Amino acid sequence: MTGSSQVVAVLGPTNTGKTHYAIERMLGHRTGVIGLPLRLLAREVYDRIVSLRGPSVVALVTGEERIVPPRTQYWVCTVEAMPEGMGCEFLAVDEIQLCADPERGHVFTDRLLRARGLRETLFLGSDTMRGPIQSLVPGVRFIRRERMSELVYSGQKKLSRMPPRSAIVGFSVENVYAIAELIRRQKGGAAVVMGALSPRTRNAQVALYQNHDVDYLVATDAIGMGLNLDIDHVAFSSLTKFDGRRMRPLQPNELAQIAGRAGRGMSNGTFGVTGEASPLDEGVANAIMEHRFAPLKRLNWRNSDLRFGSIEALIASLEVMPTGEVLNRAREADDLLALKALSAVRDVAERATDGPSVRLLWDVCRIPDFRGISSGEHASLLEAIFGHLVEGGQVPDDWLARQIRRIDRTDGDIDALSKRLAFIRTWTYVAQRKGWTADETHWREETRAVEDRVSDALHDRLTQRFVDRRTSVLMRRLNQKEALLAEVNDKGEVTVEGEFVGRLEGFRFSPDRGSAGAEEKAIRAASLQALAPQFHLRADRFYNAPDTEIDFTEQGGLMWGEHAVGKLVSGSEPLKPQVAVFVDDVAGPDVAQKVQRRLQHFIDRKVAALFEPLLALQRDETLTGLARGFAFRMVEGFGILNRSDIAQEVKDLDQDARGALRKHGLRFGQFTIFMPLLLKPAPTRLRLVLWSLAQGLAEFPSPPPPGLVTIPAMKGMPKGFHTMSGYREAGDRAIRIDMLERLADMLRGDNTRAGFEAKPEMLSITGMTLEQFADLMRGLGYRAERGERTKVKPVDAVVAGGETQVEADTPVMDVAEAAAEGAVTEAAETPAPADVPEGTEAIVAEGEAPVAAEPAEETVVADGIPEVAADEVAVGTAADAAIDTPETEVFYTFFWGRERSHAPRGQGQGQGQERQGGRPRRRDGEAGEGRGEQGKGRGKPKGGKPQHGKGKGPRPEREGGKTFAARPPREEKKIDPDNPFAAALAGFKVNK
């Protein structure tokens, strides 16, 4: 087609209007052909020309689509499908720089060399083609077109910060889908455009983007081939691509071709990178912005003068080397690889022996591998098609129908539908070939119908997976400034345009969990428009709500029903916490202030009610001097102080000061100074919260379950936790401080230096077994010696009135036996104490010996269980004494201090001597502190059980003829400096 044709190369960067210019030039002629790089772009141009001239004169010919009206004047084709020898007045080839493409370059080069219009020929493309075109096309005229808008490099951006109207480019199906999924989560949705999509699917996806249903487009480099979209920003997720043989970096001119899609028409655009793509080199970025690229020097070429005498001759002609410095022989394309594979098949070689059969074989080999399967499987399919065409001249209808029937399904996911779409493209290509089927029209319509059905299903799946329709509606309405209809029901459920979008929880809007990114922002923006009046209505209702509807959590949260409306923060004073409210900004300052005032009133009243004794102590103006300072310390400690931490302050208080403090319910215990009323569960729960705020803890510890006398010691807790919980650590367990003080009162009458055994009432108030009690005493600083002895059965004496009396010298029942009779109560059954009466306190002064304190004025009842004296413990019946077999019992003897502080007990002092009753005696040299060389141990009654000041009967004589009673006279008793309980009355004596 040489003739007098004028050949013009229109070169320049993207967005210069080259394709638009070519369409205008073609329509200025009576007939014309335009070749385009993609069937997607061919469909776009076809639709544009049809809108101008009507469908009756416009043809569309691609590998899988053929629309040819009888009076066709203008042909829109892919470059591979351009008709030859038609004699059209005008001919154009778009994206001519693809002559350098490794896969398809030889086709474009062939058009550059041989395709001509009778009157005008246009080659459209990048300015990098100026040199090769000038070398290969004599008499060519060049037209330079400048970009209509600026293109600016914006660097690297995260997907979460990608601006609207952006296209994110990937170079594989997997990469495109992964990016689209992230965009859906973070931005609400994205359209997907790939070269492998059918025109129907691609157009439907583009419509989502162009109609602003979504603001993001995820695509392959297919968008770089002339697709005109309203894109403001292009982001590369990768700078490498697989070119069919290997992974290779993209050249600057290739990046520019894709980046140039941003800023269409007169609108400026930006480009950058995202994801794992590293920032562009400064030189590359400048080259793209200034459209300066290294000129192409070599083009891919394959011989088009083919010889069809034999398969070998055809292969040889396809492998002819080019001449000159501009052309390179193209690498083996898929069609040549298929030809070589089929030539090795015996049946094929025997059938392709002449020109027509070899030409037919070549046409079959040019069927693209749309399925992307292995070359062997593709060759097998081509072999079957060639066999049918040679044997019957056509592909059998029944065989073709079976192939199509297996594909005609719309179920499955995106991958399954994409594979079916690729498969149907093969049969669409076959149906387009003239003479290959008996009824070409039928099979073209049949394959097109299947492709349309699969395409629609694929579009639906893509939209379902990567686009949220709810979000698209909301965003479109917001962008168009349309009013949205939103409602809130009595359950706080918010609906916009009839769609559930979230809940109003307290005074904060919580979007539906399925939304994220731009979707969440759109939903919030739409929903908050309707929520503004709701916030004021709720604030009024909340302000008038009773305190019973509001509560605080163990983590300091403030709840209104089941919704969090604020939290506690530390204030200027321990008992004056402040409030931080949870109110959306859109509610306004009036709502926030009303909620804040109501919550502050609630917590102030809660503190006043639960800490009334402590607040009264704080407000007492009659307290002066040391008493007032001590009251301040109690307020700082929330009503509980360890005595050891303030020993000197306690010692400095005179009796008047103590009396004034006691009037407020303050108890001076052996271990703790506390207010019994503040040990109840409700004050304890609030105390822990206030203490955690004062300590600045990130996570607040929870209080122990109420009603337990002892609990396992909680390891890893902040210092002071057990004290604030109302407990004191004692080894592996912690005991409630009021019960510990009752236990201390019981121990005052025992000789802790000589050793004592646990009484049933001790186990009763602690709710422990004997073994657990021994561990508790060890934790309190005592040493527990375990022993076994013969269990002596008591003999009952029946007295008048039917009551049973125990002989004076009969040992009391074993503790374990008493527990079995109900004297010992489990901890879980012991409720929290009410108002515990205060016993006589003891004061320990430095350097002073402790003196046994006077007992409490009244018998203390532990959680509803009266204390039982040792001589009141129920004893066995007379029948028990009749048992001949001796029984043994386990007992513990407790001594104050870690080292033994008493002399050997028993009748003798010789080494190796044993105690009576089976208990081992202390050996020589084990006397404790303060004893003489002879040692003065405890006495031991007959029967092997030591006396503890409660029983009656004769005392055993000691060596030297000296005897003494179980409890010596007060004025003669020596004070054990190691015993914290016996230190009770030392200071009291001095004061006397």
Residue, then its C-alpha position, 0 to 999 in steps of 0.5 A: m500500500t505504498g502509492s502516494s500515501q502520506v506517512v506521518a508519525v505523531l509522537g509525544p508523551t501520554n495525554t497529548g490527544k494522539t488517539h483522539y487526533a487519529i480518530e478525527r483524521m480517520l473520520g475525515h476519510r471515506t474508509g479507514v483502519i486503526g490498529l490498537p494494542l488491546r482489545l479493551l482499547a479497541r472496544e473503547v474506540y469502537d464505542r466512540i466511533v459508533s456514537l459518532r457515525g452509527p453501528s452500521v458502518v463501523a466494524l470491530v475485529t479482535g481475536e475473540e470478537r468480530i462485528v462486521p456490518p455489510r456496509t463497513q467503512y471504518w475498521v477498529c481492530t487489534v494490531e494482530a487482527m488488522p486486515e491486509g489488502m483492503g485498500c482503505e484510504f486511512l490507516a493508523v497504528d497506535e502505541i507504535q513503540l511496542c515494536a520493542d516489546p519482547e512478546r508482540g514487538h514483531v507484529f508492530t514492526d511488521r505493521l510499521l514496515r508494511a501497513r499503509g493507507l491509500r491516502e494517509t498513514l499515521f503511527l502514534g506513539s512515544d518520541t523514543m521511536r523517532g530514530p527507528i521510524q526515520s531509519l525504516v520509513p522513507g519520507v516520514r513526517f514527524i508531528r510532536r505533540e506536547r502533554m496537555s497537563e503536568l505530571v509530578y512525582s509525589g514519592q512514596k505513600k502508604l495504601s492507607r494514605m492513598p488519595p481518592r481517584s487513584a490507580i494502583v498498578g500491579f503486575s500480576v493477578e495475585n498482586v492486583y487482588a491482594i491490593a484490591e482487598l487491602i483497599r476495600r478494608q481501608k478505603g471501602g472498595a476498588a474497581v479492578v481492570m486487567g487485560a485478561l478481563s473480557p470487554r464486558t467485565r472491564n467496562a462494568q468495572v470501569a463504570l464503578y470507578q467512573n461513576h464514583d461508586v468507588d474512588y480507587l482503581v487497581a489495575t495491571d499495566a493494561i491501563g497504560m495502553g491508551l485507556n482514558l480514565d479520570i485518574d488523578h494519581v498513579a501508584f506503582s506497587s512494584l517496579t518489576k514485571f514478568d515478561g513471559r520469560r523472566m522477571r525484569p525491571l521496568q524501563p523509565n519509558e514504560l513507567a512513564q507510559i503508565a504514570g501518564r494515565a494520571g491527569r487526563g485532559m487539562s487536569n494535572g496528575t501525580f505519580g509515585v510508589t506504594g507497598e513494597a516498591s522502593p522510591l524512584d531514583e531522582g533521575v528516573a522521576n525527573a525523566i518521567m516528569e520531563h518526558r526525556f527517555a533514551p531513544l529506542k535503537r533496536l526493534n523486534w522483527r520476524n519474517s512475514d514472507l512465509r513459505f508453506g511448502s512444508i513444516e520445515a520450510l515454514i519454520a525456516s522462514l520464521e527463523v530468518m535473520p533480519t538485515g540492518e542495525v535496527l532490527n533484531r530477530a524476535r525471540e520464539a513466540d508462542d505460535l512458533l513454539a506450538l508449531k515446533a511441538l506439533s511438527a514432532v507429532r507423527d499424525v500431524a506431520e503426516r497430515a501437513t504435507d502440502g501448502p494448504s495443510v501447512r497453512l492451516l496448521w500455522d493458523v491453528c498454531r496462532i490460537p493464543d494460549f488464553r488459558g495460560i496452561s502448560s505448553g504441552e496441554h496447549a499443544s494437545l488442544l491444538e492437535a485435536i483442533f487441527g485433526h478435526l479441521v483436516e479430517g472433516g474440514q470443520v470442527p464438529d458441532d457436537w465436540l465443540a458443544r461439549q467443550i462450551r457446555r463444560i464452561d457455561r457455568t456461573d457458580g464458583d469464586i473469582d478464580a474459577l470464573s476467571k479460568r472459565l472466561a479464559f477457556i471460553r476465549t479460546w472457543t470464541y477465537v475458534a468461532q471467529r475463524k472463517g470456515w472453521t465451523a459449520d454455522e459461524t453465526h450460531w457459534r459466534e453468538e453461542t460463545r459470546a453469550v457464554e462469555d457475557r454470562v461468565s463476564d457478568a458473574l465475574h463482575d458480580r464476584l469482583t464487586q462483592r469481594f472488593v466493593d461494599r455497595r453500602t459504602s459506595v452509595l454513602m460516598r456518592r451521596l456525600n460527594q454530591k452533597e445530598a441529604l441522607l435519611a438516618e434513624v436511631n431506634d430505641k436500641g441505639e441501632v443507627t440506619v442510613e437510607g434503611e441500611f444498618v450502619g452501627r450503634l449509638e453506645g452511650f454518647r459515642f457512635s460505633p460503626d458496623r464492624g464490617s466497615a473500615g477506612a473510607e467506608e467507616k469515615a463515610i458511615r460516620a459522616a452520614s450517621l452523625q448528621a442524624l445523631a446530633p439531635q439524639f445526643h442532646l436527648r440522651a444527655d437530658r435523659f442521662y442527667n436526670a437518671p438515678d445513681t442506680e443506673i450508673d456504676f463504676t468498673e474495677q478498671g475505673g470506667l464509668m458505665w450507664g447501663e451497659h455502655a461506657v460513658g467516661k472514666l475516672v482520672s486522678g484528682s488533686e486529693p486521694l478522695k476527690p477523683q475527676v471524670a473524663v467523658f466519652v462523648d463524640d466531638v460532633a455532639g458538641p461541648d454542651v452535651a459533653q459538659k452535661v455528661q461530665r457534671r452528672l458523672q462527677h456528681f455520681i462519683d462524689r456521692k459514691v465516695a461520700a457514702l462509702f468513705e463516710p467515716l474517713l471523710a468525717l475524720q478528715r473534716d473533724e476540726t477538733l483534731t489538732g497536732l499529732a492527731r490531725g497529722f495522723a488523720f491526714r495519713m489515714v486519708e492518704g492511706f484510704g483508711i488502712l495503714n500498716r503499723s510497721d510503716i508508722a510505728q514512730e507516729v503511733k508511739d508519739l500519740d498520747q492517750d487523748a489523741r488516740g481517744a479522739l481518733r477512736k471516736h471515728g471508728l479507728r482501730f489500733g491493731q497489732f499489725t494494722i491501723f484501720m477502720p473496720l467499716l471500710l473493710k466491707p466489699a463496696p468500700t474495698r472495691l472503690r478503694l482499690v480503684l482510687w488507689s490504682l488511680a493515685q499509683g498511676l497504674a495502667e491496669f487496675p487489680s481486681p479485689p478478692p472475692p468478698g467473704l473470704v477470711t484467707i486467700p492465696a497470696m497474689k504474686g506479681m501485684p503492685k506493692g500495697f495491693h493486699t493492704m488496700s484489699g484488706y488483707r495481710e500477706a502471710g506466706d503463701r496466703a493472705i489473711r483479712i486484717d480484722m481476723l488477724e487482729r482477732l487472732a492476735d488477741m487470742l495469742r496474747g494469753d499464750n506463752t509464745r516463748a515456751g510454745f503453744e498449740a492452736k486452739p479450735e477457735m483459732l482455726s474457726i475464725t481463719g477457716m483453715t485446717l491445722e496444716q493450713f494454719a501452720d503455714l499461715m503462722r510461719g508466714l507471720g513469723y512463727r516456727a511450727e514444729r510438727g509432732e505426733r502423740t498417742k491420742v488419749k480418749p477422754v472419759d465422760a462423767v455424767v453429772a446431774g442434769g444430764e450434762t457431761q463434765v470433763e475431768a480437769d486433767t483430761p487433755v482437750m480433744d484434738v483439733a482435727e476431731a473438733a473440726a469434724e464435730g463442726a467447730v472449724t468453719e471453712a473459709a468459703e462459708t465465712p461472710a464478710p465481717a460487719d462492724v467488728p468490736e474493737g478489743t483492747e489494743a497493745i502498743v509496742a515501744e522501742g526497747e520496751a518489753p511486751v506485756a500481755a494485753e487484757p482480753a477484749e471486753e466481750t466475746v467476738v463472734a466471727d461471722g456468726i460463729p461464737e468463739v469456743a474456749a478450749d475447755e468447752v470443746a466437745v469431748g468423746t463419749a465413754a464408749d471411745a475410751a473402750i477402744d483398745t487400739p491406741e490412736t495417734e494424732v498430729f499436732y503443731t507447737f508454735f514458737w515465736g521467731r525463726e530460732r528456738s528460744h526455749a530450753p529443753r523440756g521434759q524430765g531430764q537434760g541428757q542428750g538423746q533423751e525423749r519426751q514422755g508421750g512420744r514427743p522428742r525432747r530438745r537436746d543439750g545445747e539448744a537452749g534459746e536466748g536469755r536462758g541460763e546454762q542449765g536451761k529452763g524449759r516448759g513443763k509438761p503434764k502427764g500424758g504428754k500434752p503441755q499445758h497452755g494456761k487453760g487447764k487445771g491439775p498438778r504441774p510436773e516438777r523440774e530439776g532443782g525442785k522448782t515448780f511453777a504454774a501454767r501462767p505465772p503471776r503478772e508481776e513476775k512474768k518476763i517479757d519476750p522481746d521477740n513476740p509482737f503479740a506479747a508487746a501489747l501492754a508495755g507502753f500501757k504500763v509505762n503510761k500508768 
